Amino acid sequence: MSAPRLIGLDWGTSSLRAYLLGGNGTILEARSADSGIMRVESGGFAQALDAACADWLAAHPALPLLLAGMIGSKQGWLEAPYCACPADARVISQSLVRLQLGDTRSTHIVPGLSTTGVSGVPDVMRGEETQIIGALPATGSHLAVLPGTHSKWAWVENGTVRGFASFMTGEVYAALTGHTILGRMMRADAPHDGAAFARGVAYGREAPEALLSRMFSARTLGLFGQLGQAALPSYLSGLLIGSEIGAAMRMTPHAGTVTILGNPNLTQRYTEAFALAGIPTQAGTADCAALGLWRIALAAGLIGVD
């Protein structure tokens, strides 16, 4: 087994994932905890870190520690200002923020990324950049799609994130089903309905600019008996995802290889929606954040080349 070379944490809003990494970014051990930044009380991040991996820290006092994700936000441990696109592992590594832990260990936080659209409006991501750096090869044109509460679409060329766009698809779905009249007619615990989902994808992708109007179909199709209570959640999910895909693909009709990074359930939904649109995809590797942390640490000189 390779000797440990780096301790890396992907520390998000609701959870954290800790990695003990060996040569070439090999995962020697991985752990997860429900200790996301919004669940850590009174700024007790040092205690949460110890709870996650105090034994690693004690056993390997000379290993560098690299943190990525929302831990570097304004609500996190120490803010790591956004790094402007275009950015690759080298550019990101130059903007690492040093975190003092009261010992001699080299500890840094990875910055998020920012971009500015053609209308001059800024967009940001934090944590996804590390997954992208870890998931994609250093050559070729790629489109990385990261489904979630705030989905991210990142256009990557030869390992460099050229730009990206955010879509509040997951949060809008939660708001519509939980806090509007649309949710009143739905059976929230219903299993996935493929036919209803496909109908929603097609209707949303056809005219993403009409989403505010077409969302109301999640009520009218129920009122007129075309979709039942169990089918409506899948239909609305498909409508929102289809609209997201339609809008994003208009930004870049020639996207290159499409790689989907996310939890298995969301990845499956997006894979299904892309297939309905005739767009082939591939799933990103699991724990790609670990390799991203490794590549950024390598670029920063925190660890040596194998």
Summary of the structure (lengths in Angstrom):
residues: 306
radius of gyration: 20.7
end to end distance: 14.3
largest distance: 67.7
contacts: 1045
relative contact order: 0.15
helix: 42%
strand: 22%
